[in-house]
Amino acid sequence: MVLASPDCQTPLLHSAPAEPSLINRTGNLWTAVAHIITGVIGSGVLSLAWSMAQLGWIAGPLAMLIFALITLLSTFLLCNFYRTPDPEHGPGRNCSYIEAVDTSLGKNKARACSFFIHIGFYGTGIAYTVTSAISMRAIQKSNCYHEQGHEAACEFSDTYYMLVFGIVQIILSQAPDFHNIQSLSIMAAVMSFAYSSIGFALGLAKVIREGCVKGSITGVSTSTGIEKMWLVFQAIGDIAFAYPYSLVLIEIQDTLKSPPPENQTMKKASTIAIAITTSFYLLCGGFGYAAFGDNTPGNLLTGFGFYEPYWLIDFANACIVVHLVGGYQVYSQPVFANVEKWICGKFPHSEFLNHDFTLKVPLLPGFRLNLLRLSFRSVYVVSTTIIAMIFPYFNQVIGAIGAVIFWPLSIYFPVEMYLKHMNIEAWTGKWVLFQAFSFVCFVVTVLALAGSIEGLISAKLS
């Protein structure tokens, strides 16, 4: 199956996309930056202080910089495959990551790419549901501490908040496609700046107030070397999740107007966005670790030490929730478009699947409602909500998702597409260099996945 925007009217896994113009692409450098920041700065930023605490003052920042550089390299390789030459029809568009893989590497690898893409999208929806519930609970908890004191038994369940988040997503998911959520994406990007800045500022204030920088070169000490190893692997998975950009790169590129060429705009936007996000990551992770040391919480803004000033904590967590509301849609809309296009292709004459109804509400403009869209998207959101309720473990969930999607989507497919496009022969110097790079990243991914799964099992059993 292919992830595609509605104007890409090609059969699924077709190798030569047509070039229709059913919509007017109006995106530019700054809307692309907003989309990228919305897609990149998500719940992952909240775990970076914890990740740095496991790795220490040298390995922690170095790991973040390495992942940022890898993400940027992947971006530069991948965005060149949005446009592909077609001898019969001229340059064509690949409106999704999977379409680009199909065009370059064939249907079998496109199916494999589709599997990892869907795992990544779906897993990110679960992670965002977990994180939003934690943040909403933190607002209630901080208010409770403020009113009753820090010795009060302010314990609340995440389940109610996950249900609220799910209901909101069912409503927002009725937007027809990715091009209809641009304003939501820009608002979410602003929110990400707000709560990241607050997290950094609170960490800095705590360091200044206490007059010392906590932490060590080796990170948190543990009772056994095996325990330390699992935590380090899990921390690497958490950092990988903080850069999940390849999932939606080409979908974002498909919103850009041309000229200038889309790949040029995308490279500039990616450089700007990744530089900004990495700076925020280093500041939030670094000052969070400096403030808490070995007691660094898994979620920076819900640590015990951050419940005063309570109004600022409430605002920061509210920003997180708003951002994740938009981020959920950024990662879900491509799945919606893909599955619905596939179903409609199987049943082109079904009235239930293909007919839109106009729902009119007093004082509001008419809203297009499609029964397939309503039913499928509602089931999708409900399923992510249920799984989030079963596994409400923040660090372990995002570590596992980050590990699963990092190597295949950020490394393997972009590298293979580049090698084939540039006609680089096997066992030449450049081929060996790229394959060695891919292999090292694969090993890191396996270790991170093992650490995160071990963490999930331990959390579930405890």
N, C-alpha and C positions, 0 to 999 in steps of 0.2 A: 504493500500500500504506500501511497505517496502523500506526504504533507504538502498541501498546495493552497494558495489563496484562490478565491472563487473565480478569478479571471483566467486562471490557467486551465483551460478546458481540454486537457489531454487525458487519454486513458491512463489508468493507474499503471505505474512502472513502464510507461511508454518512453522510448529513448529519444524522441525528437519533439520537444515541446513546441506548440504553436505560439504565435505572438499576437493574441487578441488584445484589445484595448477597451475592455468593458468598464474599467474604472480609471479614474485620473489619479495617478501617483503624484502626491504633493510633498512627500517627505524630503527633508533637507539634512544638512550636517547636524543641526542642533536637535531636531526631533529624533534622529538616529542615536545621538548621545543620550537623550532622555530614555529611549527604549532600552539601550544597552545597560545604563545604570539601573533601570528598573529590573532588568533581567539578571544583572550580576549582583548588585548589593541587595541581598535578601536576608533570609534568616541566617545565612552563613556567617555574616559579619558578627553576629552576637556570640558565636562560639570561638572566635579567633583569640581572645584573651586566654581562654581555657587551653586552646591548642598551643599557644606560645608557652603556657605554663608547663605543659608536658615536654616541650622540646628545649626550653631554655633560651637564654638571651642571644645566643649565636645562631643555633639551628632554627629557631622560630622565625625571626625576620628573614633569614636567608631562604627558608622554605617558601614564604610568601612571595618573595621577589622571583624565585625560580618559577613558581606556578604562574605568576603574572607574565613573565617572559614567554613561557610555553603557550599560554593563552593567546598572546599577541602574535606569536609565530603561526599558530594554528589559524588565527583570523586572517592573516595576510595570505596564507595558502588557500584557505577555503573561499574567501570572497571573490577570488578570480574565476570561480566556476559558476557564478550566477548567470553570466552570459556564455553560451557555447555556440560555436560555428555550426551552421547547418548548410550543407552544399546546395540544397534545393530551395530553402526558404530564407536564407540569410541567418544572421545571429538570432538565436532563440533564448528564451528565459528559462532558467531552472528556478521555479518559485519556491522550492524547499530544499533542505539538505538532502533528503532521500532522492529527489529528482536529480540533483547534481551527481550523487553517487551512481545512480542508475545510468545516466548519460556517460559517465567516465569509466565506470568499472563493471557495469552490467547488472542484470536483474538479481542474481543470487546475492551479490554483496549489498545490493539495495535492500533486499529483504532482511539481511542481517542488520544493516544500519537502521531499518525501520523498527526492529525489535528493541534495540538499545535506545533509540529516540523515544519510543513510547514508554519504556521503563523510566527514562529520565523525566519525561513530562509528568507521568503519573506519580512517580516518587516525589517530585518537587511539590505537587499538589498536596500530598500527604504531609510533607515536611512543613509546608506553609500553614496547613490546618493546625498542626501541633503547635507551631510557634505562635500563631495568632492567639490561640487559646491560652498559652502561657502568658502572653503579654496582657490579655484582657484580665486574666486572673491576678496578674501582678498589680494592676490598677486597683482592684478591690482589696488586695492584700496590703498595699501601701497605705490606702485610706484607713484600713482597719488598724494598722500599726500607729498611724498618726493619731487616731481617736482614742485608742485603748492602751498604747504603749507597746514597746518592742517585746515585752514579756507575754503579751496576749497570745492566745492560741488561734492565730489567724490562718487557718487551713481551709482551702476551698478546692472543689473539684474542677477539672478541666472540661468535663463532658458537656456541661451546659453551654460553655463558650464555643466548643467545637460545633455544636448544633446551630448556634447563632451564625457562626461563620459560614457553615454549609448552606443555610437558608439564603444568606446574602449572595453567595456564589451561584446558587440556582437561578436567582433573579438576573444577576449580571451576565450569566452565561447565555442568555437569550439574545445578546448582541450578535448580529449575523456573522461577522468575521473580524479578523485581526485589524483591518483598516478602520473599524468603527470604535476602537478603544484607545485612540491616540491621546485624547485628553486625559483619560484615566491613567495612561502610562506616564505622562508628564507630571501629573499630580503625585503619582507614586514615587517618581524620581525625587521630587522636592521633599517628600516625607523621608526618604532614605537619607538625604543630606541632614535633615533635622535630627533624627534619632542617632545617627552616627556621630554627629557633632556633639550631642549631649553626652553620649557615652564617653567620648574622648575628654570632654570638659570635666565630667564628674571624676574620671580617673585622675586627671591632672590635679583637680582640686584636692582630692584625697591624698595624693603624693605630697603636695605643698603643705597641706594641713598637718600631716604626720611627720614631715621633714625627712623622709627616707624613701629610697627606692627598693622595693622588695624583689624577690626572685633571685635566681642564680643562673650560672652558665649551663648547668646540667638539667635544670628544670625541677619539677616536683620529685621528691624522693619517695620511693615506695618500699614496701616490706620485702619484695622479691624482685629479681631481675626480670622474671617472666611477666609479672604484673606491669612493670615499667615498659617492657617491649610492647605489650598489647595497647597500652595507653598511647605510646608514641605512634603506633600504626593507626590507631583511631584518630589521633590528631591530624595526621597526614590526610586521612579521608575527609575530615572536616574542612581542611584548607582547600582540598580539591573541589568540594561542594561550593566553596565561596567563589569559584570561577566557572559556573555552568553555562557559559555564554554560547558555545558552539551549537547548542540545541536550537537556538532561535536566530542564529546569525543571518541565514539567507532569507528567512521570513521577514526580518527587519529590513534587510537590503531590498526586498521586494516592495517596500513602501516608498523608496526613494525616487525622486524625479530625475530625469536625465535630459540634457547635459547638466553638469559634468558627468562622466561615466560613473556608474553606481559603485564600482570597485574602488575608485579613487576616493569618493566620499566616505565609503565604508571604512577604508584604511585610516583616514583622518579621524573619523568618529571613534573608531576602536582605540586608536592611540590616546586620544583625549580621555575617553571614558575609563580605560584601564589604568591610565596614570592617576586619574582622580580617585578611582575606587581603591587602588593599591595604597595610595597615600592615606586614605581613610582607614584602610585595614591595618596599616602599620601603627597609626596613631591610636586607634581603638584597642587593638591587640596589645600594643606596647604599654600604654598607660593603664589599661585594665590589669595587666600582669604586674606592673610596677606598684599598683595600688593594693593588690590582694596577695601577691606572692603565691605560696603554696595553697592558699585558700581561694584562689580564683574560681568564681562560679562558672558553671557550664554555659549559662546565658548571662551575658554581662549586665544587662539592665534589670535582671530579676535577682541579683545577688543580695544577700541580707544587708550588706553595707550601703546599698543604694536606695533605701526607702526614705531618705531625707535628702533634700527637700521633696516632700511627697508630691507637690503639684508639678514639679519638673519631671519626676519619674512618671507621673500619670500622663503628662504631655508626650514624653518620649515613647512610652508604650502605645499610646494612641496613634502616634506617627507610624510605629511598626505595623499596627493592625491595618491602617489605611494603605500603607505600602504593599503589604502582603495581599490585600484585596485586589489591587491592580496586578501584582506579580503573578498571582494565581491565574488570572485571565491571560497574561502574556504567554504562560506556559501551557494553558489549556486550549486556547483558540485554535492552534494548529492541529491538535488532536481532533477537535470537533470537526474542522473542515475536512480532514482526511477521512474519518470514518463516515461522515455523512455523504461525502462525494462517492465513496465506495458503495454505500448502501443504495444511493440513488442510481448509480450506474447499473447495479444488479436488477433494480425494479424501476425502470424509467417511466413506466406508465401508471405507477401507483399514485392515486389521488392523495392518500394519507401522507406519503413521503415527500411529494413534490409541490403541494399546493400551500401557498401562504395565505393566512387570514389577517385582516387588519383589525386590531383591537383598539377601540376608541374609548378613551377615558375623558370625562369632562375636564375642560381647561388644560388638557395636555394634547400634544400632537399624536396622530395615529401611530400605533406600534405594530410592526409586522410580526406575526406569530406563526410558526411552523410546528406541526404536531410531532414530526420526527425530531426536530431540534429540541422541543420541550421535553420529550420523553427520554431521548438518549442522554442529553446533557444533565438532566436531573438525576438519572441513574448513575452517571459518572461521578457527579459531585457527592452523592450519597455514599458511594463505595469508598471514595477517598476519606470521607468523614468517618466511616465505620472503622477502617484500618487504622486511622489516626487514634481512635479511641482505644483500639487494642494495643497499639505500640506507641504510647505517648512519651517516648524517651528521646529528648531533643538531640543531644550530641551523637548518640548511637545511630539514630535514624538518618541524620544528614551525612554522617560519615559513611554509612553503607551506600547511600544513593550517590554521593560524590565519587566513591571508589568504583561503583558499577559503570558509570557513564564516562569517567574521565578518559581512560585510555582509548576505547574504541572511537569516541566522537571527537575528542580534542587532538588525538595523535594518529591513530591507525589510518582512518579514512582520509584525512587531509594529506598525510604523507603518501599514501598509495596513489591518490589522485594526482598529486604533484609529480611523482616519479613517472607515471604513465603519460601525463600531459607533456612533460619535458623530454620524453623518450630516453630516459636515463637507463642504460643497460645494467643488468645484474652484475654484481661484483666489481663495478667501477668504484673509484674512491668516493664519489658523492653518494652512490647507492649504499655502500657499506656504512657511511656516516649516518644517513637517515635511518637505516635499519637498526643500527646500534642505539640511536636515540629512541626509536620506537620500543626496542626491547627493554631498555632501562626503565622507561615509563611504564611498561607492562608489569615489570617486577614490582615497582612501587605501588601500582594499582592493586595487585594481588595481595600484597602485605597490608595495605590500608583496608581492603575489604575484609580480610581475615580478622583484623583488630576490631572493626566495627561490628561484625557478626558476633564475635566473642563478647563484646560489650552489650549487645542486645540480649544475648542469652543470659548473661550474668544479671542484667537489670530485670529481666522477666522472672528469673528464679528467685531474686532477692525479695 
